[in-house]
Amino acid sequence: RLFLLLEFQRFLFRVFLCVLFTEEDVKFYLAELALALDHLHRLGIVYRDLKPENILLDEIGHIKLTE
């Protein structure tokens, strides 16, 4: 299962590279990313592996951070 998840994650990253986002899309995703990092920080968690491959979208378009 882990292998399938990693392959799907790589696939999504490649899709992101091919998609042009509107300015509104970029603002939305950056705001969600900032909120996610702030939430982790408030819990005392330092997220040290922030990179495009670790940012996924769920089925309704919200980001999820992975490792």
Contacts in CASP RR format, 6 or more apart in sequence:
PFRMAT RR
TARGET T0000
AUTHOR 0000-0000-0000
METHOD contacts of the structure
MODEL  1
RLFLLLEFQRFLFRVFLCVLFTEEDVKFYLAELALALDHLHRLGIVYRDL
KPENILLDEIGHIKLTE
9 53 0 8 1.000
9 56 0 8 1.000
9 66 0 8 1.000
10 53 0 8 1.000
12 56 0 8 1.000
12 57 0 8 1.000
13 52 0 8 1.000
13 53 0 8 1.000
16 52 0 8 1.000
21 29 0 8 1.000
29 55 0 8 1.000
29 63 0 8 1.000
32 62 0 8 1.000
32 63 0 8 1.000
33 55 0 8 1.000
33 63 0 8 1.000
33 65 0 8 1.000
36 63 0 8 1.000
36 65 0 8 1.000
37 47 0 8 1.000
37 50 0 8 1.000
40 46 0 8 1.000
40 47 0 8 1.000
40 65 0 8 1.000
47 65 0 8 1.000
49 67 0 8 1.000
50 65 0 8 1.000
54 65 0 8 1.000
54 66 0 8 1.000
54 67 0 8 1.000
55 63 0 8 1.000
55 64 0 8 1.000
55 65 0 8 1.000
55 66 0 8 1.000
56 63 0 8 1.000
56 64 0 8 1.000
56 65 0 8 1.000
56 66 0 8 1.000
57 63 0 8 1.000
57 64 0 8 1.000
58 64 0 8 1.000
END
